[in-house]
Amino acid sequence: MIILGKSIVVTGGTGFLGTKVAMELGTAGANVHPLGHSDYDLRRRSETDRMLRELHPDAVVHLAAVVGGIGANKTSPGRFFYENAIMGIELLEACRVAKIAKVVVAGTVCAYPKFAPVPFREDDLWNGYPEETNAPYGLAKKMLLVQAQAYRTQYGMNAICLFPVNLYGPGDNFDVETGHVIPGMIRKLVEAHAAGQRSVVLWGDGSPTREFLYVDDAARAFRMALESYDGEDPVNLGSGEELSIRALADRIRDAVGYTGAIEWDISRPNGQPRRRLDTSRARERFGFSAQTTFARGLRETIDWYLSHRTMAPASQP
């Protein structure tokens, strides 16, 4: 799809990834409509229809989601399932009726089975149940892949699904209760360093592994897929690098200058044991590969937080 001069709606376009995707598309010459949660209530079909009537997009990039770390998923599984499912289902149906030329849907690595073979290949998405803590969110997003493929078969709708791994970068959510692992850990360790705490408690035992993708790389991937990929197959987006949570904590501790001890609360859930994606399909189908090294991305994320931390409320002890 040639995006120069096209009208493109980005749901969740004022959020962490959405802001970057909107900038990426705007730089490429699109007329971008980045939507925040107060613009239209995408849980309601009437609001979704109104949005399409008012904005007349040529394409829609669906990033709006109710998201959070392990704690948030454990606390609000029903909300995470319902709101993510209903937003996506109603949006895809509304776009079908309105004959939108192309829709890009963001999935999640949480959709993969708990014990999927590493590296995760797209063909393994259905070979088991997701990790229990994240299952409601992951399954809600995976239903949109089913819908997109069904609509392609029956109606010829051009809807594609991308499955990004854990994202990080400047502008992330640094709330220790609702944020993901990198921003939450950065905040805890920065605050512990500033307060002179002798130790910091982190969730789990530190053994799980994760893969991280810098948010600017992810935004570029969404733009490239919108331009160049029109297939039915889901596509992973990642860096291909695997890092244990314990090693991540050590890197962040060193980077922020914290010299105290890290204690692991094994009564808290670890989440999925391992995560690393096979990223060959993205490279083969539309030429995407990550460019930002983890060392550079982590440094830029920490620097951003240090320059903005007075804007965030203090975390609870």
Sequence and secondary structure as in RCSB ss.txt:
>XXXX:A:sequence
MIILGKSIVVTGGTGFLGTKVAMELGTAGANVHPLGHSDYDLRRRSETDRMLRELHPDAVVHLAAVVGGIGANKT
SPGRFFYENAIMGIELLEACRVAKIAKVVVAGTVCAYPKFAPVPFREDDLWNGYPEETNAPYGLAKKMLLVQAQA
YRTQYGMNAICLFPVNLYGPGDNFDVETGHVIPGMIRKLVEAHAAGQRSVVLWGDGSPTREFLYVDDAARAFRMA
LESYDGEDPVNLGSGEELSIRALADRIRDAVGYTGAIEWDISRPNGQPRRRLDTSRARERFGFSAQTTFARGLRE
TIDWYLSHRTMAPASQP
>XXXX:A:secstr
   TT EEEEETTTSHHHHHHHHHHHHTT EEEEE TTT  TTSHHHHHHHHHHH  SEEEE       HHHHHH
 HHHHHHHHHHHHHHHHHHHHHHT SEEEEE  GGGSBTT  SSB GGGTTSS B GGGHHHHHHHHHHHHHHHH
HHHHH   EEEEEE EEE TT    TTTS HHHHHHHHHHHHHHHT SEEEEES S  EE EEEHHHHHHHHHHH
HHH   SS EEE     EEHHHHHHHHHHHHT  SEEEEETTS   SS   B  HHHHHHH     S HHHHHHH
HHHHHHHHGGGS     
